[in-house]
Amino acid sequence: MNSNPSPGGGEASYTREVLEGGFEEQLPFYREVISRKKGEDAAEKVIEDAKADFEKLMPEVPYVGDEHLPLAMILIQSAVTLSFYRSLMRSGDSSEQAGDLIVEVAEASMRSLPEDVLLAQGEQQFNEGWYQIQLVFAAKSQEKQFPGDWVFSFVEGVPGEFDWGWDFTACGILKLYKAQGAEELMPYICAQDFIESRLGNTGLQRTKTLAEGCDCCDFRYKQGREVQEAF
């Protein structure tokens, strides 16, 4: 795999190094949580099985832009999540048990950053510079350059209701999971948005998602507001 389109016009893809790096980045959190719940021996078996699964999945991870871009990083991370989900299911977990564990791993990963850093990351989402960046990325997404990518628009705030928002009309994770027959994992992915918002004090509310069959995922953020825990 290479990270650029081929000279003959072939599709771009992520390098093995980039994909394996995404796996290794998340591995300590999976090892810690699974070991605590199942024991170290069981955890190592799950990890080895997940590695084998990810080896097969890597060629099927769609390219959605430079690996340093946030959504590309999220898609690679979601592919890692899928391999662990499958491995946990093969180890005997129910879909709900595997999904709950994955949410716990995600929160552990987020909480590996100091609280002040998490709050600073949330704070930076409420200034004019952030809004302008979102407008640029939203317009770029509308070009639909990569089939596996997200498509979204930036929503300006409404005084007294919310500060800013996104409307996602296509989701890269949902596309990947649909292609892999794993749509049932989506609620556990969507739940992570609320954890991130709570830790960053960004006040996420969302009333609908593509995963539910709605027309969009309507993210609405208001700094300091209580997070609305919903799908």
PASEBA-1860 file (N, C-alpha, C; in nm, 3 decimals):
! residues 231
1> MNSNPSPG> 0.084/-0.119/0.000/0.000/0.000/0.000/0.087/0.124/0.000 ~ 0.048/0.226/-0.077/0.116/0.353/-0.064/0.013/0.460/-0.035 ~ 0.063/0.575/0.013/-0.027/0.679/0.059/-0.055/0.784/-0.047 ~ -0.024/0.756/-0.172/-0.051/0.849/-0.281/-0.112/0.776/-0.398 ~ -0.189/0.850/-0.483/-0.243/0.786/-0.602/-0.129/0.733/-0.688 ~ -0.152/0.621/-0.749/-0.049/0.562/-0.834/-0.034/0.643/-0.963 ~ 0.082/0.636/-1.029/0.103/0.711/-1.153/-0.001/0.676/-1.259 ~ -0.052/0.556/-1.253/-0.151/0.515/-1.352/-0.291/0.557/-1.316
9> GGEASYTR> -0.308/0.634/-1.207/-0.440/0.683/-1.172/-0.514/0.593/-1.077 ~ -0.448/0.495/-1.017/-0.513/0.407/-0.922/-0.549/0.479/-0.794 ~ -0.631/0.413/-0.713/-0.674/0.475/-0.589/-0.560/0.484/-0.488 ~ -0.564/0.591/-0.409/-0.468/0.607/-0.301/-0.503/0.512/-0.188 ~ -0.406/0.482/-0.105/-0.430/0.398/0.012/-0.330/0.435/0.120 ~ -0.357/0.392/0.240/-0.267/0.418/0.350/-0.157/0.312/0.356 ~ -0.039/0.352/0.394/0.071/0.257/0.402/0.049/0.160/0.518 ~ 0.113/0.047/0.508/0.109/-0.051/0.618/0.159/0.015/0.747
17> EVLEGGFE> 0.263/0.096/0.735/0.320/0.161/0.852/0.217/0.249/0.922 ~ 0.141/0.325/0.844/0.040/0.414/0.902/-0.070/0.333/0.969 ~ -0.118/0.229/0.903/-0.226/0.148/0.958/-0.181/0.073/1.083 ~ -0.064/0.012/1.076/-0.013/-0.059/1.193/0.013/0.038/1.308 ~ 0.056/0.159/1.274/0.076/0.260/1.377/-0.054/0.294/1.448 ~ -0.164/0.298/1.373/-0.294/0.321/1.434/-0.333/0.210/1.529 ~ -0.299/0.088/1.494/-0.327/-0.026/1.582/-0.243/-0.017/1.709 ~ -0.115/0.008/1.692/-0.025/0.013/1.807/-0.059/0.128/1.902
25> EQLPFYRE> -0.110/0.237/1.848/-0.145/0.351/1.931/-0.258/0.317/2.028 ~ -0.353/0.237/1.981/-0.469/0.202/2.065/-0.445/0.079/2.151 ~ -0.345/0.000/2.115/-0.322/-0.129/2.181/-0.310/-0.119/2.334 ~ -0.233/-0.025/2.390/-0.220/-0.023/2.536/-0.353/-0.009/2.610 ~ -0.444/0.064/2.552/-0.573/0.085/2.618/-0.659/-0.041/2.611 ~ -0.655/-0.109/2.497/-0.726/-0.237/2.488/-0.666/-0.340/2.583 ~ -0.534/-0.344/2.588/-0.468/-0.442/2.676/-0.505/-0.415/2.822 ~ -0.504/-0.290/2.864/-0.534/-0.258/3.003/-0.677/-0.295/3.040
33> VISRKKGE> -0.773/-0.256/2.957/-0.915/-0.279/2.990/-0.949/-0.427/2.980 ~ -0.905/-0.494/2.875/-0.938/-0.637/2.860/-0.871/-0.719/2.969 ~ -0.746/-0.685/3.005/-0.677/-0.757/3.112/-0.752/-0.743/3.243 ~ -0.800/-0.625/3.270/-0.872/-0.600/3.395/-1.002/-0.679/3.401 ~ -1.067/-0.693/3.286/-1.197/-0.760/3.284/-1.187/-0.911/3.265 ~ -1.086/-0.955/3.190/-1.079/-1.097/3.153/-0.953/-1.168/3.200 ~ -0.856/-1.094/3.247/-0.728/-1.153/3.283/-0.627/-1.136/3.171 ~ -0.500/-1.142/3.205/-0.394/-1.114/3.108/-0.387/-1.218/2.997
41> DAAEKVIE> -0.403/-1.345/3.031/-0.395/-1.449/2.928/-0.505/-1.432/2.825 ~ -0.626/-1.409/2.873/-0.738/-1.389/2.781/-0.717/-1.265/2.696 ~ -0.663/-1.161/2.758/-0.638/-1.037/2.685/-0.540/-1.059/2.570 ~ -0.434/-1.133/2.596/-0.334/-1.157/2.491/-0.393/-1.237/2.375 ~ -0.483/-1.330/2.407/-0.548/-1.406/2.300/-0.637/-1.316/2.214 ~ -0.711/-1.227/2.281/-0.794/-1.133/2.207/-0.708/-1.042/2.120 ~ -0.597/-0.995/2.174/-0.509/-0.905/2.100/-0.450/-0.974/1.977 ~ -0.403/-1.096/1.994/-0.345/-1.168/1.880/-0.448/-1.192/1.771
49> DAKADFEK> -0.570/-1.225/1.812/-0.677/-1.246/1.715/-0.713/-1.115/1.646 ~ -0.716/-1.006/1.722/-0.746/-0.876/1.662/-0.639/-0.835/1.562 ~ -0.513/-0.863/1.595/-0.404/-0.832/1.502/-0.421/-0.907/1.370 ~ -0.457/-1.035/1.380/-0.477/-1.116/1.260/-0.595/-1.062/1.178 ~ -0.700/-1.022/1.248/-0.815/-0.965/1.180/-0.779/-0.834/1.111 ~ -0.703/-0.750/1.179/-0.665/-0.620/1.124/-0.574/-0.637/1.003 ~ -0.492/-0.739/1.005/-0.406/-0.768/0.890/-0.490/-0.790/0.764 ~ -0.600/-0.859/0.780/-0.689/-0.883/0.666/-0.770/-0.760/0.629
57> LMPEVPYV> -0.801/-0.678/0.731/-0.886/-0.561/0.708/-0.810/-0.445/0.644 ~ -0.680/-0.437/0.666/-0.603/-0.320/0.621/-0.625/-0.283/0.474 ~ -0.625/-0.380/0.381/-0.644/-0.340/0.241/-0.783/-0.284/0.211 ~ -0.876/-0.304/0.303/-1.014/-0.261/0.281/-1.046/-0.129/0.350 ~ -0.948/-0.070/0.417/-0.969/0.061/0.479/-0.960/0.168/0.371 ~ -1.068/0.240/0.344/-1.066/0.336/0.233/-0.980/0.458/0.263 ~ -0.925/0.515/0.161/-0.846/0.637/0.174/-0.941/0.756/0.176 ~ -0.926/0.843/0.277/-1.012/0.961/0.287/-0.929/1.089/0.305
65> GDEHLPLA> -0.804/1.083/0.262/-0.717/1.200/0.274/-0.596/1.171/0.360 ~ -0.508/1.270/0.370/-0.383/1.256/0.445/-0.408/1.200/0.584 ~ -0.323/1.107/0.625/-0.344/1.038/0.753/-0.336/1.130/0.874 ~ -0.283/1.250/0.857/-0.273/1.343/0.970/-0.401/1.424/0.989 ~ -0.492/1.418/0.893/-0.618/1.489/0.907/-0.706/1.418/1.010 ~ -0.784/1.493/1.088/-0.863/1.432/1.196/-0.954/1.319/1.151 ~ -1.026/1.336/1.042/-1.121/1.233/1.002/-1.050/1.108/0.951 ~ -0.936/1.124/0.887/-0.860/1.008/0.844/-0.811/0.929/0.965
73> MILIQSAV> -0.764/1.000/1.066/-0.718/0.934/1.189/-0.834/0.861/1.256 ~ -0.952/0.923/1.255/-1.070/0.860/1.316/-1.109/0.734/1.240 ~ -1.100/0.737/1.107/-1.138/0.619/1.030/-1.041/0.503/1.056 ~ -0.913/0.531/1.062/-0.815/0.426/1.093/-0.841/0.370/1.232 ~ -0.866/0.458/1.328/-0.896/0.413/1.463/-1.022/0.327/1.464 ~ -1.121/0.363/1.383/-1.246/0.286/1.377/-1.225/0.148/1.316 ~ -1.129/0.137/1.225/-1.095/0.006/1.170/-1.032/-0.082/1.277 ~ -0.945/-0.023/1.359/-0.887/-0.096/1.472/-0.997/-0.143/1.566
81> TLSFYRSL> -1.090/-0.054/1.595/-1.204/-0.088/1.681/-1.280/-0.207/1.627 ~ -1.304/-0.208/1.497/-1.378/-0.319/1.435/-1.306/-0.451/1.455 ~ -1.176/-0.452/1.439/-1.101/-0.577/1.457/-1.108/-0.626/1.601 ~ -1.100/-0.535/1.696/-1.114/-0.577/1.836/-1.256/-0.623/1.867 ~ -1.352/-0.557/1.808/-1.492/-0.598/1.828/-1.512/-0.741/1.779 ~ -1.463/-0.771/1.661/-1.477/-0.906/1.607/-1.404/-1.008/1.694 ~ -1.286/-0.970/1.741/-1.209/-1.061/1.825/-1.281/-1.088/1.957 ~ -1.336/-0.984/2.017/-1.410/-1.000/2.142/-1.532/-1.090/2.122
89> MRSGDSSE> -1.598/-1.074/2.009/-1.714/-1.160/1.978/-1.669/-1.305/1.963 ~ -1.557/-1.325/1.898/-1.508/-1.463/1.880/-1.463/-1.524/2.013 ~ -1.429/-1.437/2.110/-1.386/-1.487/2.241/-1.504/-1.524/2.329 ~ -1.625/-1.494/2.281/-1.744/-1.532/2.356/-1.829/-1.417/2.406 ~ -1.786/-1.294/2.384/-1.866/-1.179/2.427/-1.990/-1.163/2.340 ~ -2.096/-1.110/2.399/-2.211/-1.068/2.321/-2.177/-0.937/2.252 ~ -2.260/-0.897/2.156/-2.239/-0.769/2.089/-2.241/-0.655/2.189 ~ -2.332/-0.661/2.286/-2.342/-0.556/2.387/-2.218/-0.554/2.477
97> QAGDLIVE> -2.171/-0.670/2.518/-2.052/-0.675/2.603/-1.930/-0.620/2.530 ~ -1.913/-0.660/2.404/-1.799/-0.612/2.326/-1.810/-0.462/2.303 ~ -1.931/-0.414/2.273/-1.951/-0.271/2.250/-1.924/-0.189/2.374 ~ -1.973/-0.235/2.488/-1.949/-0.162/2.614/-1.800/-0.157/2.646 ~ -1.729/-0.265/2.621/-1.585/-0.266/2.647/-1.514/-0.166/2.556 ~ -1.556/-0.160/2.432/-1.495/-0.067/2.336/-1.516/0.078/2.380 ~ -1.634/0.109/2.432/-1.660/0.243/2.484/-1.568/0.272/2.602 ~ -1.549/0.174/2.688/-1.461/0.191/2.803/-1.317/0.216/2.759
105> VAEASMRS> -1.274/0.145/2.656/-1.140/0.165/2.602/-1.126/0.307/2.546 ~ -1.228/0.351/2.473/-1.224/0.485/2.415/-1.213/0.592/2.523 ~ -1.289/0.576/2.631/-1.282/0.674/2.739/-1.145/0.671/2.806 ~ -1.090/0.552/2.824/-0.956/0.541/2.883/-0.853/0.613/2.797 ~ -0.867/0.600/2.665/-0.776/0.667/2.574/-0.788/0.819/2.586 ~ -0.913/0.868/2.591/-0.933/1.012/2.604/-0.878/1.064/2.736 ~ -0.901/0.989/2.843/-0.858/1.032/2.976/-0.708/1.017/2.999 ~ -0.637/0.964/2.899/-0.492/0.957/2.912/-0.429/1.095/2.902
113> LPEDVLLA> -0.506/1.192/2.851/-0.461/1.331/2.847/-0.500/1.399/2.977 ~ -0.420/1.492/3.027/-0.455/1.564/3.150/-0.585/1.642/3.134 ~ -0.654/1.662/3.244/-0.783/1.731/3.241/-0.772/1.870/3.181 ~ -0.665/1.942/3.215/-0.652/2.078/3.163/-0.632/2.080/3.012 ~ -0.567/1.976/2.959/-0.549/1.967/2.814/-0.683/1.939/2.747 ~ -0.762/1.849/2.804/-0.894/1.819/2.748/-0.983/1.943/2.746 ~ -0.980/2.018/2.854/-1.061/2.140/2.861/-1.010/2.245/2.763 ~ -0.879/2.253/2.746/-0.822/2.348/2.649/-0.862/2.311/2.507
121> QGEQQFNE> -0.864/2.180/2.477/-0.907/2.135/2.345/-1.053/2.172/2.320 ~ -1.135/2.161/2.426/-1.273/2.201/2.412/-1.287/2.351/2.395 ~ -1.211/2.426/2.471/-1.217/2.573/2.467/-1.187/2.626/2.327 ~ -1.093/2.566/2.259/-1.050/2.618/2.128/-1.157/2.601/2.020 ~ -1.262/2.528/2.051/-1.370/2.507/1.953/-1.473/2.620/1.953 ~ -1.447/2.725/2.031/-1.545/2.832/2.042/-1.481/2.967/2.013 ~ -1.419/2.977/1.898/-1.364/3.105/1.855/-1.375/3.116/1.703 ~ -1.358/3.233/1.652/-1.378/3.259/1.510/-1.282/3.181/1.423
129> GWYQIQLV> -1.158/3.163/1.471/-1.061/3.085/1.394/-1.108/2.943/1.371 ~ -1.163/2.880/1.476/-1.217/2.743/1.463/-1.331/2.739/1.362 ~ -1.422/2.837/1.371/-1.537/2.838/1.282/-1.492/2.849/1.136 ~ -1.391/2.932/1.110/-1.344/2.948/0.973/-1.281/2.819/0.920 ~ -1.207/2.750/1.005/-1.148/2.622/0.965/-1.257/2.521/0.931 ~ -1.362/2.517/1.012/-1.471/2.424/0.987/-1.543/2.454/0.855 ~ -1.558/2.581/0.825/-1.621/2.620/0.698/-1.539/2.569/0.580 ~ -1.407/2.579/0.591/-1.319/2.533/0.483/-1.331/2.381/0.465
137> FAAKSQEK> -1.322/2.308/0.576/-1.329/2.162/0.567/-1.466/2.115/0.522 ~ -1.571/2.184/0.566/-1.706/2.147/0.525/-1.724/2.164/0.374 ~ -1.676/2.276/0.322/-1.686/2.300/0.178/-1.607/2.195/0.101 ~ -1.489/2.159/0.151/-1.408/2.056/0.086/-1.480/1.922/0.084 ~ -1.549/1.890/0.193/-1.619/1.761/0.199/-1.729/1.751/0.096 ~ -1.787/1.865/0.059/-1.896/1.866/-0.038/-1.849/1.827/-0.179 ~ -1.718/1.832/-0.200/-1.664/1.790/-0.330/-1.669/1.638/-0.346 ~ -1.681/1.566/-0.236/-1.694/1.419/-0.236/-1.580/1.354/-0.317
145> QFPGDWVF> -1.460/1.396/-0.285/-1.342/1.348/-0.357/-1.318/1.199/-0.334 ~ -1.345/1.152/-0.211/-1.320/1.013/-0.176/-1.452/0.945/-0.139 ~ -1.485/0.834/-0.203/-1.614/0.768/-0.177/-1.637/0.728/-0.032 ~ -1.529/0.695/0.039/-1.545/0.648/0.175/-1.545/0.758/0.279 ~ -1.546/0.883/0.236/-1.527/0.996/0.326/-1.660/1.044/0.387 ~ -1.647/1.134/0.483/-1.760/1.205/0.542/-1.801/1.320/0.451 ~ -1.927/1.361/0.462/-1.977/1.482/0.397/-2.054/1.559/0.504 ~ -2.022/1.687/0.518/-2.089/1.762/0.623/-2.093/1.911/0.592
153> SFVEGVPG> -2.178/1.981/0.663/-2.186/2.126/0.654/-2.167/2.185/0.793 ~ -2.115/2.306/0.797/-2.099/2.378/0.922/-2.226/2.458/0.949 ~ -2.273/2.456/1.072/-2.396/2.526/1.109/-2.362/2.639/1.205 ~ -2.395/2.761/1.166/-2.370/2.875/1.252/-2.461/2.871/1.373 ~ -2.411/2.923/1.485/-2.485/2.919/1.609/-2.611/3.004/1.609 ~ -2.700/2.969/1.698/-2.823/3.045/1.721/-2.818/3.096/1.864 ~ -2.814/3.226/1.886/-2.802/3.279/2.022/-2.908/3.220/2.116 ~ -2.860/3.175/2.232/-2.949/3.117/2.331/-2.976/2.969/2.311
161> EFDWGWDF> -2.938/2.916/2.194/-2.963/2.774/2.167/-2.834/2.694/2.159 ~ -2.742/2.734/2.072/-2.614/2.665/2.058/-2.514/2.759/1.995 ~ -2.386/2.727/2.012/-2.279/2.814/1.962/-2.240/2.783/1.818 ~ -2.241/2.656/1.783/-2.208/2.613/1.646/-2.246/2.467/1.633 ~ -2.241/2.417/1.507/-2.275/2.277/1.488/-2.226/2.222/1.356 ~ -2.249/2.091/1.340/-2.225/2.022/1.213/-2.351/1.946/1.176 ~ -2.378/1.935/1.048/-2.476/1.840/0.995/-2.399/1.744/0.904 ~ -2.384/1.620/0.949/-2.315/1.518/0.868/-2.420/1.443/0.786
169> TACGILKL> -2.404/1.446/0.655/-2.495/1.372/0.567/-2.434/1.244/0.514 ~ -2.308/1.221/0.543/-2.241/1.093/0.513/-2.134/1.071/0.618 ~ -2.119/0.946/0.661/-2.025/0.911/0.768/-1.930/0.802/0.721 ~ -1.801/0.830/0.728/-1.702/0.733/0.684/-1.704/0.606/0.766 ~ -1.728/0.618/0.896/-1.731/0.499/0.982/-1.850/0.411/0.945 ~ -1.965/0.473/0.928/-2.085/0.396/0.892/-2.066/0.326/0.758 ~ -2.003/0.393/0.662/-1.976/0.330/0.532/-1.887/0.208/0.549 ~ -1.781/0.222/0.627/-1.689/0.111/0.649/-1.759/-0.005/0.717
177> YKAQGAEE> -1.835/0.024/0.822/-1.901/-0.082/0.898/-2.011/-0.150/0.817 ~ -2.081/-0.073/0.736/-2.180/-0.134/0.646/-2.112/-0.231/0.550 ~ -2.001/-0.188/0.493/-1.928/-0.274/0.399/-1.878/-0.401/0.467 ~ -1.854/-0.392/0.597/-1.801/-0.506/0.673/-1.910/-0.583/0.747 ~ -2.036/-0.544/0.728/-2.147/-0.613/0.793/-2.147/-0.597/0.944 ~ -2.106/-0.479/0.991/-2.093/-0.457/1.136/-2.166/-0.331/1.181 ~ -2.280/-0.302/1.122/-2.353/-0.181/1.157/-2.397/-0.178/1.303 ~ -2.411/-0.295/1.365/-2.455/-0.299/1.504/-2.354/-0.236/1.600
185> LMPYICAQ> -2.233/-0.212/1.552/-2.130/-0.150/1.635/-2.147/0.002/1.643 ~ -2.224/0.061/1.553/-2.234/0.207/1.545/-2.280/0.276/1.672 ~ -2.380/0.226/1.745/-2.421/0.298/1.868/-2.306/0.318/1.966 ~ -2.214/0.225/1.970/-2.101/0.235/2.063/-1.996/0.335/2.013 ~ -1.994/0.356/1.883/-1.909/0.461/1.826/-1.971/0.597/1.851 ~ -2.100/0.608/1.826/-2.171/0.734/1.844/-2.166/0.779/1.991 ~ -2.170/0.685/2.084/-2.168/0.718/2.226/-2.039/0.790/2.265 ~ -1.932/0.765/2.192/-1.803/0.825/2.226/-1.801/0.976/2.205
193> DFIESRLG> -1.888/1.026/2.117/-1.895/1.170/2.095/-1.936/1.243/2.222 ~ -2.024/1.182/2.299/-2.072/1.245/2.422/-1.966/1.241/2.532 ~ -1.889/1.133/2.535/-1.779/1.126/2.632/-1.679/1.238/2.603 ~ -1.640/1.250/2.477/-1.545/1.353/2.438/-1.597/1.493/2.472 ~ -1.725/1.515/2.446/-1.784/1.646/2.473/-1.789/1.675/2.622 ~ -1.823/1.575/2.702/-1.828/1.595/2.846/-1.690/1.629/2.902 ~ -1.588/1.560/2.853/-1.452/1.585/2.901/-1.400/1.722/2.858 ~ -1.447/1.770/2.743/-1.403/1.900/2.692/-1.496/2.014/2.726
201> NTGLQRTK> -1.609/1.984/2.795/-1.706/2.085/2.836/-1.764/2.160/2.717 ~ -1.795/2.085/2.609/-1.844/2.149/2.487/-1.994/2.137/2.467 ~ -2.065/2.070/2.558/-2.212/2.074/2.558/-2.280/2.019/2.434 ~ -2.240/1.901/2.391/-2.302/1.840/2.272/-2.446/1.800/2.297 ~ -2.532/1.835/2.203/-2.666/1.778/2.193/-2.683/1.726/2.050 ~ -2.752/1.612/2.037/-2.774/1.554/1.905/-2.907/1.481/1.910 ~ -2.990/1.506/1.810/-3.125/1.448/1.812/-3.143/1.336/1.710 ~ -3.048/1.321/1.617/-3.064/1.217/1.515/-2.928/1.180/1.458
209> TLAEGCDC> -2.920/1.060/1.403/-2.795/1.012/1.342/-2.824/0.935/1.214 ~ -2.724/0.931/1.129/-2.732/0.850/1.007/-2.745/0.703/1.042 ~ -2.680/0.661/1.149/-2.683/0.521/1.189/-2.824/0.475/1.226 ~ -2.907/0.569/1.269/-3.047/0.539/1.300/-3.135/0.541/1.175 ~ -3.078/0.580/1.062/-3.156/0.592/0.940/-3.208/0.732/0.915 ~ -3.159/0.830/0.992/-3.201/0.969/0.974/-3.127/1.033/0.857 ~ -3.170/1.156/0.823/-3.110/1.223/0.708/-2.973/1.281/0.737 ~ -2.940/1.297/0.867/-2.810/1.352/0.903/-2.782/1.325/1.050
217> CDFRYKQG> -2.658/1.351/1.090/-2.621/1.356/1.231/-2.613/1.505/1.266 ~ -2.700/1.551/1.355/-2.706/1.695/1.383/-2.634/1.728/1.514 ~ -2.505/1.752/1.504/-2.424/1.791/1.619/-2.450/1.938/1.650 ~ -2.481/1.968/1.778/-2.497/2.106/1.822/-2.419/2.125/1.952 ~ -2.330/2.224/1.954/-2.243/2.246/2.067/-2.272/2.381/2.133 ~ -2.273/2.380/2.266/-2.286/2.504/2.343/-2.194/2.493/2.464 ~ -2.097/2.580/2.470/-1.994/2.571/2.574/-2.054/2.576/2.714 ~ -2.017/2.479/2.797/-2.061/2.477/2.936/-2.196/2.412/2.960
225> REVQEAF> -2.268/2.377/2.854/-2.399/2.315/2.869/-2.385/2.169/2.909 ~ -2.484/2.116/2.979/-2.486/1.973/3.009/-2.497/1.894/2.880 ~ -2.417/1.790/2.870/-2.423/1.703/2.752/-2.554/1.625/2.753 ~ -2.617/1.618/2.637/-2.738/1.537/2.622/-2.698/1.395/2.585 ~ -2.713/1.304/2.679/-2.675/1.166/2.655/-2.781/1.100/2.568 ~ -2.749/1.081/2.442/-2.842/1.019/2.348/-2.762/0.953/2.239 ~ -2.829/0.870/2.157/-2.762/0.800/2.048/-2.707/0.902/1.948
END
